[in-house]
Amino acid sequence: MITGNGPRQSEPEGAAVSLPEGAAVSLPDGRGLSDQPPLRYDAALWALAGCVVSTARLLWRRQVHLSTEQVGRRLRFADGTSARVYRETVAGHGATADPCVLVVEFRLRAVRGWAHAAFRWESLLNTPLFVGFPGFVSKLWLANDERGRYRGVYEWDGPQRADHYARALWRVLALVSVHGSIHYMILPGLRRAEFLAQLDGMGQPSGLAPRQRRPVAP
């Protein structure tokens, strides 16, 4: 399990985000970014509003896609839990200049049983809250694990951009999450495909079907 060496946000309680088992990632500077303080409310609101506007533009241009490439894949984590990928969102743009992987983890308040399925269905409506942030490349949506925790595994273009997004997202997640359950980690210099390949112990992710995407309707 990888844990970051950066400063911690004082509000959350509990352990840092648990990364997939086998993710022995070598970082360029030997560290990751983890759990910085959330943005001020006004800064987070401004960032989210800008994201919604940018998302509308991307949807109009049909540059947001739902891929089936990784859907159904199960990721196993260092703490013994596992979770299934139930959705994959991809933004169509050019090559990533400064790649990084962002992992976000949280546990919803008062969500039990069938309500998890309802959340997974309605969570598609949250797409405008992240796709339009600068640097977004892709997101794997992970279902709740055995402890009720949800995770998102993102690829981002620029670690600082990813950090800015995670700190804005924190304000939204705090409205619906168990106090102290929100954590994130950024792994600079790593593409998502490389991150997943390390989980398989191979040169590339195993068992992948040809890339299939369908655009998200504007």
N, C-alpha and C positions, 0 to 999 in steps of 0.2 A: 504494500500500500504506500502511495506517495503522499506525503504531507508537505505543505509549503513552509517556507521560512520567513515569509513576509509578515507584517504586523497583522494582528487579529482585531476584528470588530468586537468591542466589549459586550454588545448586547446578546449575541447568540450563546447558547449553552450547548454542550455536547461536543462530539468529535468532529474533525474536519471531514470534508467530502471524501467518501470512499471510492477509489478508482477501481476499474476492472482488474480482476486477478490477472497477473502476468504482464501488467503494464509497467515494466521496468524501464521507464523512459529516461534517456540521457538528454539533459537540457543543455543548451549552449553555455549558460552561466551557472549551471548546477542548481537551479532553483526554479520554483514556479511562483505565480502570483496567487494569493489566496485571501479571501474574506477581508477585503478592505471596507472601511465604513461606507454605508449607503450614501447616495447623493442627498443633498438637501431636498425637501419636498418640492420647492419651486423649480429647482434644477431638474429633478426627475420628471416633473410634469411637463416642462418645456421639451425635454429630450423625447418623451413619449409622444407628445403632440407632433413633433417633427418627424418621428418615425411613422406615425399614421399617415401623414401627408406623403412621405416617400413611398410607403407601401402602396397607396392608391396609384401612384405613378407606375410602379413596377407591375401591379396587376393589370393596369390599362395596356401596358406594353407586353403583357403575357410573359413576363420574365420570372415568375414564381411558379414552381412546379412541385407536384407531389410525386416522389419517386417510390417505386416498390423494391428497389435494389436491396435494402437492408431490412425491410419489414418482415417481422417474424423471427429475426435473429435474437438470440438470448445472450446477454452479457453477464458474466459472473464477476462479482466484486470481491475485494480482498477481505471483507468482513464476513464472507460466507453467504451473502445474499445474491440474488440474481434478478434480472428484469428483462422483459421482452420489448423489442422495438415495435411500436404499434403505428408509427407514422414517420415519414421522412420528408422534410421540406428543403428544397434546393432553390437558390437564386441563380439565375443565369447571368453570368458576367465573365470577364476575361480571367487571365491567370492571376493567382494569388501571389502577391509580392512578399508578404511578411506573415506566413501562416502561423496559426496557433490553434490549439484545441482548448475549448472551454467546457467544463463540466459543472452543471448546476444541480443542486440537490435540495429538496424540501419535502415536508410532510403536511398534507392538508388537514385542516381542522374539521372534526365532526363528519368525516367521510368514511362510511363503512359499507361493506357488502356491495349491493347493486349500484350504489352511488359512485363507485370507482368507474364502472362502465359508462355511466352518464357523464362523468367528468371527461373521460377519454373522448367521448363523442363531441361534447361541446367545446373542448379545448381547441378545436380547429378555429374557432372564432377568435382565439387569442393571437392568430397569425399577424395581424397588424401591429402587435406590440413588440415585434422583434425583427421582422423581415426588412423593414426600412431603415434599421440602424446602419450607419456607415460601417462597411467591412464585413457584413454578414455574408456567409457562403452557404452553410447548410446546417440543419439540425436533425438529430435523431431524437424522437420522443420516446422515452422509456416508460412503460407502465409501472405501477406500484410494485415494489419488491415485497419480500416476506414481512418487512417491518413497516409497510405502508408508505415508504418514501418513493417519491417520483424523482426522475433525473432527466436532464437534457444534455446531450453530447453535441456540441457545436464545433464547426470549423469557422474560424474568423480570420480576416485579413488585418492583422495588427493587434498585438496583445493589449495595447493601451485602449484601443477601440473596444475590444472585448471586455476589458475591465469597466469601462464607462457604461456599457450596456448592462453588465451584471449588477452594477451599483444602482442603476435606475430601476431595473427589474425587481430588485430587492423591495422597493417601496410597494410595488403591486403585489408581490407574493406575500408580504407581511399582512395584507388584508385578509388572506384566506388560509394562512399557514400556521402551524403550531409554533409558538414562540421558541426561538432558539434552534429551529430545525433547518433554517436556510443557510446553505454554505455553497461556496463555489471555488473552483481552482482553474487556473490558466496555465497551459503548458506551451511556452513559446517555442517557435522553430519547428513545429510538428504539424503535419497535415493529418486530417482525420483518417485517411486511408492508411497512413503509416502507423497511426495509433492502433487501429483495428488489426493491422497485420501483426503487430507485436503480441496481440492477444492470441493469435493463432500460431505464433512461433514460426511464421513462414515469411516469404518475401512479399506476399500479397494476401489479402483476405481470402479465406476459403469459402467455397460453396456459393459464390455470387452468380446470380442469373444476369443475363445481358441487361444493361441499363434501360429501365422503363420509366417514363415520366408522363404525367398528365398535368396540364396547366390548371392552376386555381382560377376559377372564373372571377372576373372583375365584378 
